[in-house]
Structures are given as structure tokens and as C-alpha cells.
Amino acid sequence: MFQLTSYLGLFFAAFGAASILPMQSEAVLVAMLLSGSYVTATLLCVATLGNVLGSVLNWVLGRSIERFRHHRWFPVSEHKLDKAQRFYLRYGRWSLLLSWVPIIGDPLTVIAGVMREPLWRFVLIVTLAKGTRYLVLTAVTVGLA
């Protein structure tokens, strides 16, 4: 039972880290890897799944955010939203390979929703990016342990 709740904790840490919440999933993953009590491949899959689903939530929010951009309470200025859309138009879907990067990755996933990136393509690219990040982190951690 303890292992299941630990895996769920990792999932929610990874999910939250992909949202606009200031969370760290890497520290949780590394701690679990170093404990030696968990299956490495399962940790990798759980962290990747949680992080990708968090990004899908951002994509969904992006799909519906456009209609609110002219409201006074909207959290992003019109100028910044336009700038982000121009960036996405310039670099396109391949900019999602940076979705794992802190600070810029989460807004990229929201803008992909605003720009109506097809969900299947979004999930494929984001899974590649985030899965690779966790794979490298896992390889480094296990290699150092």
C-alpha cells in the first residue's frame, strides 16, 4: 500500500509541476530512485504520464482561454499573448520540444492549445520531450548511485 501511495505522490508531483503551480517533480523522482525501493521503469513511466497529463490540462486551458483575453481580469496582457502566439507561429509545433524547460515550458503548452495544435500531435511531441528529460535524469541518478 505504501508503494502505491508513493507512486501516486510522484504522479501528482509531476502533474502539478507541468501546471503553472511552482512544483518540482525531479526532486521527488530522484529521492525515490535513490531509495532503491521502487521499480525504475515504473517511476519513469509514472513521472512521464503525470507530467504529460499536466501539460494536456494546460493545452485544454489554452483552447478555452482565447475568449477571455479582452477581459480586464485576464492574467496576461494582450501584448504578451500576441508575442507568445507570434513565437509559436514562427517556431511551430517543434517548440514543444522545449516543454520540459522550467519557466518557458508550461506557457508553451498553453499557447499550443490557443493555437489549436492537434491533441494527438501535441501529446506525441510533449511525451517525447518530457519522457526524454526524465530518462536522462534517471540515467544520471542511477549512474551516480
C-alpha positions as CSV (number, residue, x, y, z in Angstrom):
1,M,0.0,0.0,0.0
2,F,2.9,2.4,0.8
3,Q,4.4,1.9,-2.6
4,L,1.1,2.7,-4.3
5,T,0.7,6.0,-2.4
6,S,4.3,6.8,-3.2
7,Y,3.7,6.3,-6.9
8,L,0.6,8.4,-6.7
9,G,2.6,11.1,-4.9
10,L,5.1,11.1,-7.8
11,F,2.3,11.2,-10.3
12,F,0.7,14.3,-8.6
13,A,4.0,16.0,-8.2
14,A,4.7,15.5,-11.9
15,F,1.2,16.6,-12.8
16,G,1.4,19.7,-10.7
17,A,4.9,20.5,-12.0
18,A,3.5,20.6,-15.5
19,S,0.9,23.2,-14.5
20,I,1.5,26.8,-13.5
21,L,2.0,25.7,-9.9
22,P,5.6,26.1,-8.6
23,M,6.3,22.4,-8.0
24,Q,9.3,20.2,-8.5
25,S,8.8,16.6,-9.7
26,E,12.5,16.0,-10.3
27,A,13.4,16.0,-6.6
28,V,10.7,13.5,-5.9
29,L,11.8,11.2,-8.7
30,V,15.5,11.4,-7.6
31,A,14.6,10.7,-4.0
32,M,12.5,7.7,-5.0
33,L,15.3,6.4,-7.3
34,L,17.9,6.8,-4.6
35,S,15.8,4.9,-2.1
36,G,16.1,1.8,-4.2
37,S,12.6,0.7,-3.1
38,Y,10.9,1.2,-6.4
39,V,11.0,-0.2,-9.9
40,T,12.9,2.3,-12.0
41,A,10.9,1.8,-15.2
42,T,7.7,2.3,-13.3
43,L,9.0,5.5,-11.7
44,L,9.9,6.7,-15.2
45,C,6.5,5.9,-16.6
46,V,4.5,7.4,-13.7
47,A,6.5,10.6,-13.8
48,T,6.2,11.0,-17.5
49,L,2.5,10.2,-17.5
50,G,1.8,12.7,-14.8
51,N,3.8,15.4,-16.4
52,V,2.3,14.9,-19.9
53,L,-1.3,14.9,-18.5
54,G,-0.5,18.1,-16.7
55,S,0.6,19.6,-20.0
56,V,-2.7,18.3,-21.6
57,L,-4.5,20.3,-18.9
58,N,-2.6,23.4,-20.0
59,W,-3.5,22.6,-23.6
60,V,-7.2,22.4,-22.7
61,L,-7.0,25.7,-20.8
62,G,-5.3,27.2,-23.8
63,R,-8.1,26.0,-26.1
64,S,-10.7,27.9,-24.0
65,I,-8.6,30.9,-22.9
66,E,-8.8,32.9,-26.1
67,R,-12.3,34.1,-25.5
68,F,-11.4,35.8,-22.2
69,R,-8.4,37.7,-23.5
70,H,-10.2,41.1,-23.6
71,H,-11.5,41.0,-20.1
72,R,-9.9,43.3,-17.5
73,W,-9.1,40.5,-15.1
74,F,-7.3,38.4,-17.7
75,P,-3.9,37.5,-16.1
76,V,-1.8,38.0,-19.3
77,S,-1.6,41.3,-21.2
78,E,-2.8,41.3,-24.7
79,H,0.8,42.2,-25.8
80,K,2.3,39.2,-24.1
81,L,-0.3,36.8,-25.5
82,D,0.2,38.2,-29.0
83,K,4.0,37.8,-28.6
84,A,3.6,34.2,-27.5
85,Q,1.4,33.5,-30.4
86,R,3.9,35.0,-32.8
87,F,6.6,32.9,-31.3
88,Y,4.5,29.7,-31.8
89,L,3.7,30.7,-35.4
90,R,7.4,31.2,-36.1
91,Y,8.8,28.0,-34.5
92,G,5.6,25.9,-34.6
93,R,5.0,22.6,-33.0
94,W,8.7,21.8,-32.7
95,S,8.9,24.5,-30.0
96,L,7.0,21.9,-27.8
97,L,10.3,20.0,-27.6
98,L,11.2,22.7,-25.0
99,S,8.0,21.9,-23.0
100,W,10.3,20.3,-20.3
101,V,12.2,23.5,-19.7
102,P,11.4,25.3,-16.5
103,I,9.6,28.7,-16.8
104,I,9.0,28.6,-20.6
105,G,7.7,25.0,-21.0
106,D,4.3,25.5,-19.3
107,P,3.3,28.6,-21.2
108,L,4.3,26.9,-24.4
109,T,1.8,24.1,-23.7
110,V,-0.9,26.7,-23.1
111,I,-0.1,28.6,-26.3
112,A,-0.2,25.3,-28.2
113,G,-3.8,25.0,-27.1
114,V,-4.5,28.6,-28.1
115,M,-3.0,27.9,-31.5
116,R,-5.2,24.8,-31.9
117,E,-2.3,22.3,-32.2
118,P,-4.0,18.9,-32.7
119,L,-4.1,17.0,-29.5
120,W,-2.5,13.8,-30.9
121,R,0.5,15.7,-32.2
122,F,0.8,17.7,-29.0
123,V,0.8,14.6,-26.9
124,L,3.3,12.9,-29.1
125,I,5.9,15.7,-29.0
126,V,5.4,16.6,-25.4
127,T,5.7,12.9,-24.4
128,L,9.0,12.7,-26.3
129,A,10.3,15.9,-24.7
130,K,9.3,15.2,-21.1
131,G,10.0,11.4,-21.3
132,T,13.5,12.1,-22.5
133,R,14.1,14.6,-19.7
134,Y,13.0,12.0,-17.1
135,L,15.0,9.3,-18.8
136,V,18.2,11.4,-18.8
137,L,17.6,12.4,-15.1
138,T,17.0,8.7,-14.3
139,A,20.2,7.6,-16.1
140,V,22.3,10.2,-14.3
141,T,20.8,9.4,-10.9
142,V,21.2,5.6,-11.3
143,G,24.7,6.1,-12.8
144,L,25.8,8.2,-9.8
145,A,24.2,5.9,-7.2
